Amino acid sequence: MSNSYAQAVLRTTDIAEALRAAERLLDLADTGELEVDFEARVSTTCELERLSGAMPEADWWSLGADDRHGSSRAGDVPSDFLPLFMSRWCMPAETVEPFLAAAGTVPAMVRWDFSGWPEAPEAGLDRGGTRGAYVTVCVNARDLYLEEPAADHTLYVHVKQSEPERAVWLAAQVGLEVIGELQMAPL
């Protein structure tokens, strides 16, 4: 697996607007094999309980600034290691709304993973494959790593590093434009 590169195309305080724009982008994509990944930074027991319900069997690991390190892999009890990072991959698309409801104001990420982007002949691009074929909405965060909490939400399109013009083309197809710089996305 290799990293994709992401380009922000929308920043809004309206999560519904971000999700509608994500849907428009997904309408362009080959979503025959669609999966959704979730990630969240969890600080309180209440957040942990809500998100554990939305992400059963999630992987987690402590973000501990101290010397306490715990993880799901080690069989630790997550509430003993707050704050922590939770991750759940390969979920069905219908779990997005329950996940976002559980996330509330927690910095969280929804990433749609699919088969590829369409051909963009006017941009000189053939059909894109699975590498770089993602759409991400970061809620309550300004960055893909969920390290910069925010009161708004950011929509990203992912492309191959060698095809930054695809991000510009995709944004234009749904009435948006790129904002910020192309950046390497986390795995």
C-alpha positions, 0 to 999 in steps of 0.5 A: 500500500502506498500513500495518496496525495490529498487536495482540499476542495471545500472548507465549511461549518456545515457538515451536510454541505461537506457530505453533499459535495463528497457525494457529488465527487463519488458520483464521478468515481467507479464505486463498484467496490466502495468501502469506508474508513473511520478515524477519530481522536478521543479524549473523554470516556463519553466520546469513547463510549459513543464511538465504540458503539459506532466503530465496533472492534475498532483498533486504538492506540494511546496518544499518551504524552506520558510514558503510558502506552496502550493499544487494542493490539495489547488487549488493554482497556481503552478508558485507561489510556485516554486520549487515544486514536481510534480507527476502523476500516472497510465499513459499509457506506451506510455507517457514515451517518451513525459514525458522524452522529457518534463523533459529535465535536470530536476531530474525526475522519471519513474516507471513502475508498473505491476503484478509481477516478474517471478518465479526464481527457481535457486534463490529459488523464486516463482513468485512474486506478485504486491508488489515489482513489479516495474522498475524505471529509475531516470533521472538526479538524483542519488536517488529515491527521486530525491534529488541528482541531477546528470548528469547521470541516474539510473535504479532500480529493485524493490523487496520485502524486504525479497527477495533481491536475486530477484534483483540479479537474475533479473539483471543477466537475462538482463546482468547487476549486482546490484550496491549499497545497497538495499533501501526502495523506496518511495510510 
